[in-house]
Amino acid sequence: MDLKDQLQNLFPDHEPSASKEDRTKPPEFWLQDEPIICKYEKRKGKPVTILEGYNGADSDFKKLAKEIKSMLSVGGSYKNDKIIIQGDYRVKIMDFLKEKGFSVKRVGG
């Protein structure tokens, strides 16, 4: 008689829920304590949104860049530990990052 059977005998009305492993899904990205900095610049007269300050793995940051670009349907790149997104999408990007569990700090304007 294992532990589950013993518990069932003690508490016959209790229906076991999903195990703790099933309920908690590991985060897709490494979450950090310091906020990611989201700033706006103009380069060659065109608006650009820049994300920097992530200190996790490069592969996670590249994956995050890809998700942001596909969510917004815009171009962008990953260079020198920065994500560069074409256009001024600070509000949408900050909302997206907050949904993922990141803390975000808006810099400039």
Steps between C-alpha positions, in 0.01 A plus 500: 500500500664821386451852632223590254293201611551586866392858442196380306400282797540792743322753275252311279323816375818673384570496127870539426588790274777508243845455644714803569720420200202513265372833632821700483649547158862617493547848353605519137771753575731562790340775708726750668463734796618814321263658249550486124549852368264599218599819321416691185746653255503638151761357270538657158165671555312176571355401839661203675414322827800356686491239778812448709609386842420127476769298674379148420609270220541641150281225357209604728540864400504407130187289549335795675597729212344259252175483697476879525566547128242239402242640746536851355560387139797733468868470425780519747827349607705377793842663531741563786260368768223732376174434320432765238140519372402720207236752607374647825332204675605570860152460651421173322844355571484597867155338536627184327805479729290554811271213394810281470602593855780750434534833675540781250624856538410768245780741421455826308185672378 
